[in-house]
Amino acid sequence: MSALHALEQLPRLDLRGFVSPVQYLERFSAAIGAEVWCKRDDIGSVGLAGNKVRKLEVELAHALSQGATRLVAEGSRLSNATRAVAAASAALGLKCTLVLCHDDPKEPVGNLMLDGLLGAELKFVGNTDWHELSRKAADIVEELERSGERVYRLPIGCASERSCLGFAIGFNELRDQMIKAGRTAGTIVHASSSGGTHAGMVLGNALYGFEWDIRGIVVAGEVYPDVVGRYLAFARGGADLIGADVDLQRDNIKLTEKYLGEGYGRPSPGVYDAIDLLATTEGILTDPVYSGKAIAAIVDLASRNELNGPIVFWHTGGYHALFDPHYARNVWSSVDRLAQMEL
């Protein structure tokens, strides 16, 4: 069996209900002087969509095969991944515990409100780093297992060797869509934090001889001691699961922290103007935590002719932060045309 056939036959759930479209961003492209398309993973049927759903389709098929009764996931109070896990748990009839770090927001807003509304048990562990968060999540898993639960623990960002295969499948989907649109291979740009999305795309690209240039725009620093190494391990592990004989090296993992700004959930250069530009030219929403930083990167890199076209902005979702009063105020006050309005 070829690796591509093994990938197509991989056990997975259907949590989206349809294939997300690819659309040409005509007005946005004209505004920045580059050909830009958008893979619309920001729309979908479970938990307001986002890239994590592709990972969960693969990972949770395995969880169900293992007889899991409860999912445990970890992340920030702002996390798109934990919100997606809560939604998927509800859709599948599984119990869910979310282990959440950082102290803000304290109000039930954005993803935090959705986490609770979707039925998840929320465990708040304070303003700690990603490594300590992982240790605290492990303690909670042990406690649940002692109580008789069959726990399936999802890593931060739902990123793993198995889940990255969801994005190897996704890459194949996008490739077919662009071929049908009559477009050649170019550059994919996406927001990246835990690495499963990027690793899966790189693996999918490797199966076709590295046709595309894939750029990950880092939105969370120090998630792993060796970020590139962990991303590479995901891709190689995914390749092993489908029997793919591909040569994956560190230089295949292309990441930049230039647009990280002051850190996770904090401002970065050009992000507010980029959010405004995409919203007013195409009616597509992005946020300052995740997807907005990828759009800011596209605007900047295109202005310096550093991206081979066509450019595909893979919209990973994450616009829910716009409904958090803290981020709403920041966006409003930082976009000139909004700041001039009297409320």
C-alpha positions in Angstrom: 0.0 0.0 0.0 1.4 3.4 -0.9 1.7 6.1 1.7 -0.9 8.3 0.0 -3.3 5.4 0.0 -2.6 4.7 3.6 -3.3 8.4 4.4 -6.6 8.3 2.5 -7.6 5.1 4.4 -6.6 6.5 7.8 -9.4 6.0 10.4 -10.9 9.4 11.1 -14.1 11.1 12.1 -16.1 13.7 10.2 -16.4 16.6 12.6 -16.6 19.3 9.9 -19.4 18.0 7.6 -17.9 19.6 4.4 -14.7 20.5 2.6 -13.6 24.0 3.5 -13.5 26.2 0.4 -10.5 28.0 -1.1 -11.3 31.5 -2.3 -9.3 34.1 -4.2 -9.0 37.3 -2.2 -9.4 39.8 -5.1 -9.6 43.1 -3.2 -7.1 42.1 -0.5 -4.7 41.0 -3.2 -5.0 44.3 -5.0 -4.4 46.2 -1.8 -1.1 44.4 -1.0 0.1 43.8 -4.6 0.2 40.0 -4.4 -2.0 37.1 -5.4 -3.5 35.8 -2.2 -6.0 33.0 -1.7 -7.6 31.8 1.6 -8.2 28.3 2.8 -11.3 28.8 4.9 -10.8 26.5 7.9 -12.3 29.3 10.0 -15.8 28.1 9.0 -17.2 24.7 10.0 -19.8 22.8 11.9 -18.2 21.9 15.3 -17.2 24.4 17.9 -17.0 27.3 15.4 -14.4 25.5 13.4 -10.6 26.1 13.2 -7.6 24.1 12.4 -7.8 21.9 15.5 -10.8 20.1 14.1 -8.7 18.4 11.4 -6.4 17.1 14.1 -9.2 15.9 16.3 -10.8 14.0 13.4 -7.8 11.7 13.4 -6.9 11.7 17.1 -10.4 11.1 18.4 -11.0 8.2 16.1 -8.1 6.6 17.9 -9.5 7.7 21.3 -12.8 6.0 20.6 -11.0 2.9 19.4 -9.3 2.8 22.8 -12.6 3.1 24.7 -12.0 6.5 26.1 -14.7 7.9 28.4 -13.2 11.3 29.1 -10.9 13.7 27.1 -8.3 15.9 28.9 -6.7 18.8 27.1 -4.5 21.6 28.2 -3.9 25.2 27.1 -4.4 28.8 27.8 -7.7 30.4 28.7 -7.6 31.8 25.2 -6.9 28.5 23.6 -8.7 27.5 20.3 -7.6 23.9 20.9 -9.3 23.5 24.2 -12.5 25.0 22.8 -12.4 22.6 19.8 -11.9 19.6 22.2 -14.9 20.8 24.3 -17.0 21.0 21.2 -15.9 17.6 19.8 -16.5 16.0 23.2 -20.0 17.2 23.2 -20.6 16.0 19.6 -19.2 12.6 20.5 -20.9 12.1 23.9 -17.6 12.1 25.8 -16.8 13.9 29.1 -14.2 16.6 28.9 -11.8 18.2 31.3 -9.8 21.3 30.3 -6.6 22.3 32.2 -6.2 26.0 31.7 -3.3 28.3 32.5 -2.8 32.1 32.6 -4.9 34.3 34.9 -6.7 36.3 32.2 -9.4 36.7 31.1 -11.2 36.5 34.4 -14.6 37.1 32.8 -16.4 34.3 30.8 -15.6 35.7 27.4 -14.3 34.4 24.0 -13.1 30.8 24.0 -13.4 30.6 27.8 -17.1 31.2 27.7 -17.4 28.6 24.9 -15.4 26.1 26.9 -18.0 26.2 29.7 -21.0 26.5 27.5 -19.9 23.3 25.6 -20.0 21.3 28.8 -16.3 21.0 29.7 -15.1 20.8 33.3 -12.6 23.6 33.8 -9.5 23.3 35.9 -7.6 26.6 36.4 -3.9 26.2 37.3 -2.8 29.8 37.3 -0.2 31.9 35.5 2.3 29.1 34.7 4.5 28.2 31.8 3.8 25.6 29.2 6.0 23.0 30.8 4.5 23.3 34.2 1.1 23.2 32.6 1.9 19.8 31.2 2.9 18.5 34.6 -0.3 19.7 36.2 -2.4 18.2 33.5 -0.6 14.9 34.1 -1.5 15.1 37.8 -5.2 15.7 36.9 -5.2 12.7 34.5 -3.8 10.4 37.2 -6.5 11.6 39.6 -9.3 10.9 37.0 -7.9 7.5 36.2 -7.9 6.6 39.9 -11.6 7.5 40.0 -12.2 4.9 37.2 -12.3 7.1 34.1 -10.7 5.9 30.8 -8.9 9.1 30.0 -7.5 10.0 26.6 -5.1 12.9 27.1 -4.6 15.4 24.3 -1.3 17.3 24.2 -1.1 21.1 24.0 -2.6 22.3 20.8 -3.8 18.7 20.0 -0.4 18.3 18.3 1.0 14.8 17.9 2.5 12.4 15.4 -1.0 11.0 14.8 -3.0 14.2 14.7 -0.6 15.9 12.3 -1.9 13.4 9.7 -5.1 15.4 9.6 -3.1 18.2 8.1 -1.3 15.9 5.7 -4.8 15.1 4.4 -5.6 18.8 4.5 -2.6 19.6 2.4 -3.7 17.1 -0.2 -7.2 18.7 -0.2 -5.8 22.2 -0.8 -3.4 20.9 -3.5 -6.4 19.4 -5.4 -8.4 22.6 -5.0 -5.6 24.8 -6.3 -5.0 22.5 -9.3 -8.8 22.7 -10.1 -8.5 26.5 -9.9 -5.7 26.3 -12.5 -3.1 27.6 -10.1 0.5 26.4 -9.7 2.2 25.7 -6.4 3.3 28.7 -4.4 3.5 29.5 -0.7 1.2 28.5 2.2 1.3 30.9 5.3 -0.4 30.0 8.6 -0.3 30.8 12.3 1.6 28.2 14.2 2.1 27.4 17.9 2.0 23.8 19.0 3.2 22.4 15.6 0.8 19.8 14.5 -0.6 21.9 11.7 2.8 22.8 10.3 4.2 19.3 10.7 1.2 17.8 8.8 1.5 20.2 6.0 5.2 19.6 5.6 4.6 15.9 5.6 1.8 16.2 3.0 4.1 18.4 0.9 6.9 15.8 1.2 4.7 13.2 -0.3 4.4 15.3 -3.4 8.1 16.1 -3.7 8.1 19.4 -1.8 6.1 21.4 -4.4 5.1 24.2 -2.0 6.9 26.6 0.3 5.2 26.3 3.7 5.8 29.1 6.3 4.7 28.9 9.9 4.2 32.2 11.7 5.0 31.6 15.3 2.4 33.0 17.7 3.5 31.4 21.0 7.1 31.4 22.1 8.9 28.6 24.0 6.2 26.0 23.7 9.0 23.4 23.4 12.8 23.5 24.3 13.5 22.7 20.6 10.6 23.9 18.6 12.0 22.9 15.1 13.0 19.5 16.5 9.6 18.8 18.0 7.8 19.8 14.7 10.2 17.6 12.8 9.5 14.7 15.2 5.7 15.1 14.6 6.2 15.0 10.8 8.5 12.0 11.0 6.3 10.1 13.4 3.3 10.8 11.2 5.3 9.5 8.2 6.1 6.3 10.1 2.4 5.7 10.9 1.5 5.6 7.2 4.7 3.9 6.0 5.9 7.0 4.1 9.5 6.8 2.9 10.3 10.5 2.9 13.4 12.5 3.8 12.4 15.1 6.3 15.1 17.4 7.7 15.2 20.4 10.0 15.5 22.8 7.0 12.0 21.6 5.8 10.5 23.3 8.9 10.3 27.0 8.1 9.2 29.1 11.0 9.6 32.7 11.9 9.2 34.5 15.2 9.4 37.9 13.6 5.7 38.5 14.1 5.4 37.1 17.6 5.7 40.6 19.0 5.6 40.8 22.8 4.5 37.2 23.0 1.5 34.9 23.1 -1.7 37.0 23.1 0.2 40.2 23.0 0.6 42.9 20.2 2.8 42.5 17.3 3.9 45.0 14.6 1.2 45.6 11.9 -1.3 43.1 13.3 -4.2 45.6 13.9 -3.8 47.2 10.5 -3.7 43.7 8.8 -6.8 42.6 10.7 -8.6 45.8 9.5 -7.5 45.4 5.9 -8.7 41.8 5.5 -12.0 42.6 7.3 -12.8 45.6 5.1 -11.6 44.2 1.8 -13.0 40.6 2.1 -15.3 40.4 5.1 -13.0 37.8 6.8 -12.3 38.1 10.5 -8.9 37.4 12.1 -7.7 38.0 15.6 -4.6 39.5 17.3 -3.7 36.3 19.1 -3.5 33.8 16.2 -4.6 34.4 12.6 -4.1 38.1 12.6 -0.3 37.6 13.1 -0.2 35.4 10.0 -2.0 38.1 7.9 0.4 40.7 9.2 3.2 38.5 8.0 1.7 38.1 4.6 1.3 41.9 4.2 4.9 42.5 5.3 6.6 39.7 3.4 4.6 40.5 0.2 5.6 44.1 0.4 9.3 42.9 0.2 8.6 40.2 -2.5 9.7 37.4 -0.2 6.8 35.1 -1.0 6.4 33.1 -4.2 2.9 33.3 -5.5 0.2 32.3 -5.4 0.1 32.8 -1.7 -2.4 30.8 0.3 -3.4 32.1 3.7 -4.5 29.0 5.6 -7.1 30.5 8.0 -6.8 28.4 11.1 -9.7 30.2 12.8 -9.3 31.9 16.2 -11.4 35.0 15.6 -13.3 34.4 18.9 -10.7 36.6 20.7 -12.3 39.6 19.0 -15.3 39.1 21.4 -13.0 39.4 24.5 -13.4 43.0 25.8 -9.6 43.3 26.3 -8.8 42.5 22.7 -11.9 44.3 21.4 -10.6 47.5 23.1 -7.1 47.0 21.7 -8.3 46.5 18.1 -10.7 49.4 18.3 -8.2 51.9 19.7 -5.4 50.7 17.4 -7.3 51.0 14.1 -7.4 54.7 13.2 -10.8 54.8 11.5 -12.3 53.0 14.6 -10.5 55.1 17.1 -12.0 58.3 15.6 -15.5 57.1 16.1 -17.5 58.3 19.1 -19.4 55.5 20.9 
